[in-house]
Amino acid sequence: MRAASDQRRSSGAVWALFSIACIACVVACATTEGRNTFISTALYGLEVSYQRGMIPKPSALGGGLVSIGDDFLVVTGEGDFYLFHWPEEPGELTIRALPYKAPINRDVFVAEHGVNWESYRFRVSDVLLRPRGEAVEIYVSHHYWKASEKCYVSRVSVRDDSLGEFLAGTSQRPWTTLYETSPCLPLWQGERGHPFGGQQEGGRMAWLDADNFLLTMGDHEYDGWNKTELFSQDPKVSYGKILAIDRSTGTSRVFSLGHRNPQGLYIDPEGSIWSTEHGPQGGDELNRIVLGANYGWPHVTYGTQYGTYVWPLSDQQGRHDGYAGSVYAWVPAIGISNLIGIEKDGFPAWKGDLLVASLVGESLYRVRIREGRVVFAEPIAIGKRIRDVIEGPDGRIVLWTDDASLVSLEPASESNNGELLYASRCASCHPALDGTTHGIGPNLWKIAGSTVASAEGYRYSEALTELGGRWTAERLDAYVADPIRLAPGTTMRTQGIREAEGRAALIEYLKTLH
């Protein structure tokens, strides 16, 4: 698996030449929105940067992220390519469009069917790279409409490129179809289910070894209930499976079956295969994928049919007996999408954990697994529908969201981050919710400029009660630096913050608590 991982790294020399040649090609957008915020987690304060508007919002949900050299490539649900650079040191995100398009023929599908067939779900689902020195193979998974046959398939298309030409935007290499699902699916006009089941595409790819990659393939609602056929349990069809694809021949074999909509795929350094899978109403799953295993859909699920309390094809509701079981399930569902494992050193305390992305939950979930079981799943609220997640070359976490935002997560530095200092040094004793809810210490809501020892409902020490006056910036600075020196006898016995820069940042943050 290490060899496969090494293949994902591209040539630094070629990348350096590209950077010099193409520095002027940044996309400028008048409607761009950039903001930074702080998110507190169990082990880190996170510096989170949101960039929206630098990529036009696609009309199709989906797409994928991949790192390339020291930078990132995003392919949108519509099949457009963008290259972006996020500096390790503080700096502006730069991004430019590449003149390539995945061979998805959305225009044909939309022209023939319009929005009534939920064409926004007709999409590119993922991108995968195989660098080879000065060359690179680019794989995309996507839907394809066969107009003459009035049906659709999922494809993996590939182009074999010069890395330098591809990055420079000068390549003219063609796309070829490597793999195509079967059978070709007509649009459905039954009583139940969506006419076009593209929301259950799956489509995620990951390298199994040097010559084979895995492709997750959803059942497109051919589950024996929404549509008549039951594909996930039929080894003769492509849908509802995880497939192993030979990159040289395009031949496939069923790696595992019994899947509904596996939108996430990650192979860890030890070779364990992890997949995240949408359940119906409830029952989103984290699965450890084993060759030949059957994961039971649609006979078993922890979820139910939408708007009901049962799944009609289950003999025992809310159970998963008789098939390979999930490692963990989310009930209610979080709208699960892709996942990664933390392999680099950007977040040392997270190393080896999984990060699971969600759509409905608009969160990341940090999942720790020990001895084959999930110890915890810590939610990290991002506030956007996360379509893809990647660990960058420098260890930062980068997200691609359904509103075409790019989001970067890095450990925040306490030295000049007042919110982080408050979270790590103050919040466990001093809540700042509404001015009346106290902890061990008093609530600090509206503390800046208030009368000393004036929070209603808190019993202060005699030292602070007698101190009098107001909490000016200068007084707060002196108290945060050395509480006992300013107010001998105070019950606040913690060591003060010695660094003036840190105190100044903390006091500026306290001024915002109103």
N, C-alpha and C positions, 0 to 999 in steps of 0.2 A: 504493500500500500504506500510505502514511502516513495517508491519509484513513480507511482501514479501521481502522487502529490508534487514531486519534483517537476513533472511534465507541465504543471500549471504555471511554472515560472518562466517568464520570457527573457529574451536576451537584453541585458542592460545596455550593451553598446548600441544596439539598434534603437532602443528607446531613447537614448541620449541624442542620437542624430535626429530622431523625430521631434524631440522637444525643441531643438534649436530651429528646425525648419518650420514648425507650425505654431509658434508661440502667438502669432498675431490672429489666430482664427478663433477667438473666443466668442461665444454666443452672447450678445447683449440683449436684454429684454426689459422693456420699460416697466413691466408689471412685476418685476422680481420682488420677492419678499424674503428677507433674511432676518432671523432672530436667534438669539442664544438664550438658553434657560438652564436651570439647575434641577436635577432630579435626584432625590435621595433614595438609596437602596441599602440593603443590609450591610454590605461590605464596602461600597463605594458611594461617594457623591459623584454624579455624572455631569459633565459639561456637555450639553446637548445643543447642537447647531441645526436649525431648520432652514432649508433653502427651497423656496417654492417659486415657480414662474420662470426658471431658467430653462426648463424643458416644457414645451406646450403640453397641456393636459390632453392625453390621447382620448379618442372616442371609444377605445376598447380597453377593458380592464385586463391586467396581466403584465407580462414582461418579466425580465430577469436581470440580475446583476452578476458581474464577474470581474475579478481583478486582472489587470494586464500590466506587467511591469510594476511600476510604483503607483499606478493609477487604476481607474475603474472604467468599465464599459457597461452601459445600460442599454438594453433593447426593449422598447416599449411594446405594449400589447398590440399596437398597430404595425410593429416591425421596423420602426425607425431606430437608428444607432446614434448614440451620443457617448463621447469620451470625456471624462472629467478628472480633474486633479484636485485633491484636497491636501494642502501643505501640512507637514508634520508640525512645523512651527506656526504660530498664529498668522493667518493670511486668508486671502479671498479664495473661495472656490472658483475655479475656472472650468468652463465647459464649452464644447463645440460639437456641432452636428457632423457626423460622417455621412458621405453621400451614398449610403447603402440602404437597401430595403430587403427585409426577409420576404421570401416568395410565398406570401400568405393569400393572395387574391381576395382580400376583404372587399375591394371595390366591386368585384363581380357578385359576391354574396349579398352585399348591401343593395346594389342596384336591382337585384332580382327579388329581394325579400323585404328590404327596408327595416325600420325599427320594430315592426310588429313581431318579428321573429327573434327579438333580443340579440340583435347583431353585435351589441357591445361585448358579448361573450365569445364571439368569433375572434380568435386572438393568437398571438405568440405567447407561449407559456414559459420558455426558459432559453438560456444561451449557455453554451459549454465550449471551452477552448482546449486545444491540444497544441501547445507551442512545440516546435521542433527546430531549435537553433534560430536560423534566419527566416523560418517559415512558421505558419500557424494554420491549423484547421479550425474553422468556426462552425459550430453546430447550433441550429435553432429548432425547437419543437413548436409546431403550430398546426392550426386547422387548415384544411384545404377543401374548397367547394368544387365538385366535379359537375359542371353545368350540364354536360351532355347526358349524364346519368341521373341528375337531380338528387344527388346525395353528397355527403361530406365524409372526410377521413381526417385522421391526425397524421402528420408527417414529421420526420426528422430530415431537414435539409442541411447540406454541408457545402462549404467552399474551402479549397486549399489555396492559401494565399502566401504571398511574400509579406512578412510581418511589417517591414518598413513601408511598403506600398499601402498596405491596409491602414496603418496608423496615419499615414500622410493623406489618406483619402484619394489616392490616385489609382487604386487597383480596379481592374476591369474583369476580374475572375468571375466565372459563372457559378450559380448555385446548381447543385444536383440533388435529386431526391435519393437519400440513403435508405429510408425505411418508410413504409406506409401501413397503417392499420387495416385490418379487414374484419368484418365486411364493411363496405361503404354504407353509411347510415342515412336513410331518408328523413326528411322533416316529419315530425309526428303530429297527428291530428286526432289523437284519442281523447278520452274523457279526462284522464289524469296526466300529470306530468307536463313539462315544458315542451313546446314544439321542437325547439333546438336545445339539446341538453349540454351545451358547451361549458356551462359553469362547472361541470364535473369532468373536466379535461384531464386533471393531473398534469402530465407533461414535464415533470422535473427530471433532470439528468445528472448523473454523477459517474465518474470513472470507477469501474470495478477492477480493472487492471490495465495494462498498457494497450491492449487490443479490444477491450470490450467495455461498454458503458451500460448502466442501468437506466431505464426509462419508466417512469410511473405513468400508468394509463387508467383514467377513471372510467366508470361504466356508462357515462352519458345518459343516466337514468334508465338504462335497460336492466331493471332490477326485479322484474316479475310483478311489479305493482304499478309503478308509474308508466311503464311500457311493458308490453307483453313478454318479450324475450328476457331471459335471465342470463346475462353474459358473464358475470363475475365467476360463476362456477363452471363455465364451459371452456375447456382447455383449447378448443378449436378456434376461438375468436380472440382478438387482441385486447378487448376492453375488460376493465376490472382486474387488471394484472400489474405486476411489476415485471418488466421484460429485460432480458439481457440482449444487447445488440452488438453484433460484430462490426467494428468500424470499417473493416476492409471490404466485407461482402454485403453488409446490410441485413444479413440473416438474423432471425430472432429466436429466442426460446423463452418459455415461461419460467421465470425465476420464482415467483410466488403468485398466489391467486386469492380470490375472495376479498377484493378491495372495492371500496365505493368511489372515493375521490382522493387519492394520495397526492397531496400537493407539496409535500416536503420530502427531501431525500438528503441524507448525509452519511458518508462512510468515514468512520473515525480512524486514527492512526493504527489501531490494532486490528482493523478490518471488520469491526462490527457495523452492520448496516441499520440505520435508523430512518424511519419514515413517519411523517405526520399525515393523518387522514381525517377528512371531514366525515363525521357521522351525519345522520339526518337531524332531527330536532333534538340536540343533545348528543353526547357520546363521541366527541372529537377524540381521536386516539393518537398516542405515541406508541409505535410498534418497533420491535427489533425484528428485522426481516431475516428469515432463515430460508435457504434454498429448499424449494419443494413444499413449503408450508402453505396451509390454507387458513386464511384469517376470517373466514366465516360469513362475509357479507354475500347475500342479503338475508341469510338464515338467522344470524345472531347480530345484535347491536346493543349498545347501552342507550341508544337514542330511540325516538319515536317518530311516527309520521307527523308532519307539520300540522299544528292545530288539533292534535289528538294526544292521547296518553298511551298509545300502543303503537308498535310496529307490526303491520298486519301479517308479515311472513314469519314472525317469531312464535315458537311454541311456548317459550318462557320469556316473559317480558323483562327487559333490563338485565339479562344474563348473557354470558358469552361461552356457554358450555359446549364442549365437543369440538372446538377448533383452537388454533393457535390464539392465545390471548394477548391483549394489549399490555404493555408495561405500565401505562397510565391512561386514564380517560378524563376528559373535562365534561362535567355535567353541572350546570348547563354548558352548552357549546360556546367556544370562544371564536368560532370562525377561523379555524387553524390554517396557517399557510406554510411557509418554508421553515427550515431549522438549520442551525450550524452547531458545531462544537468549538469551544475556545481552545485553540492550539498554540497561539503565540503568547507573547509576554506583555501585551498591552494591559491585561487585567489578570495579574498573577493569581489573585485569590479566586478567580473564576476558572482557572485553567482546568480543563477536563469536563466542565459543565456543558450542558446543551442550552442554547438559546432558541426558544420556540416562538415564532411570530404569529400574530393573530390579526384578523380583519375586523370582525364584530367587536372583539375585546379591545382593539386599538392599543395593544400592549405587547411587550416581550415577556416571556416567562423563562426565568433562569431555573433550569431543571438539573438537580444533582442526583446522580445515580450511583448507588453503592451496592455491591453484591447483587446486581441484577434488579434492584427495586428503586423506585423513586423515593428519595428521602424528603424532598420538598420541591415545590414549584413556585418560585417567588415572582409575583407579577410586578412589572415595571411599566407604568403607564406612560405611553408615548403620545396618545391623543390623535393618532391617525391610523387608518387602515393600512397595515404593513403587508405588502405583497411579497417582498423578498428581503433577505438579510444576508450580509457577507462580513467576514472578518478580513480587514484590509491588510496589506503587507506590513504596515507599521503597528498592527494590533488594534486599531480603532474598529468600531462596529459601524457599518454603513447600512442604511435602510432605504428601500424604494417603496413608495406608498401609492395608493390608488389616486391621490390628487396630484400625482407627478412631483411630489416633494422628494428631495434627498435629505437624509437625516444622518448626522454623525454623532457618535457617542464616544467620549473619552473620559478617563478619570479626571475629576476636577482637582485643582491645586488649592490647598487651604490657605496658602500664603496671601492670596489677594481675592478670595471668594468669600464674601460675607455670609451668603446663604449656606455654603458648605460648613463654614466655621460654626454658624448657629446650629446646624443639624448635628455636627459631630461633638461640639463642646457645650451646648446650652440646652437643646431641645428635650433631652431626656429628663431634665428637672423643671424646665421652664416652657410650658406650652404657650402658643401665641395664636389662639383660635378666635376668641371673642372678648377677651378682657375679664372674664369671670371664672373660667375653668382653670383651676390651679393644679400644679403638680407638687413635687417636693418643694420647689420654689414657686414664686408668684408668676402669674401670667404676664408676659411682656408686651401684650397688645398696647399700642400707643405709648410705649415706655419713653420714647424720645420727647423731651420737653415736659413730661408729667411731673407732678409733685412726688418727691421721694416717699416711698412706703405708702402709696395711696391706692393700690389695687384693691377694689372692694372684695371683702370676703376672705382675705388672706391675713394670717397672723404673723406679723413681721417680728424680727429680733429687736430688742431694745436699742441696739446700736444703730440700726437703720431708722427706727422711729425717731430717735433723737437727732439724727443727722440733719434733717430738714432741708429746705431748699428744693430746687428742681434738678432733673436729670438733663443737664446741658451736655453738649458733645464733649466738652472738656472733662466734666465730672464722670460721664460714662467711661471715657478713656482711662481715667485714673482708677476707677473701680474694676474695670476689666483687666487692667495691668496688675493690680495688687489689691484685692478686696479688703484684706485685713488692715492694710496700711491706711486706706481711706476711711474705713469704718471699723475700728478695733472692737472685737466682740461680735462681729457679724457671724451668722451661722453658715455662710457660704465659705467653705473651707478649701475649695478647689484652687489649684495653682492658676494664677492669671495667665493671660496671653502676653508674652514678653515682646513679640515682634510688633513694632509700631504700625507697619503696613497691614498686618492682619487685624489689629484692633480698629484701624480706620475703616477697613472693608466691613467689619462686623457692625460698626456703629452706623455706617451708611445703610446697611441692610435693616437694622433696627428702626431706622427712620421710615422705612417703607411699611412697617407694620401698623397700619391705621386704616 
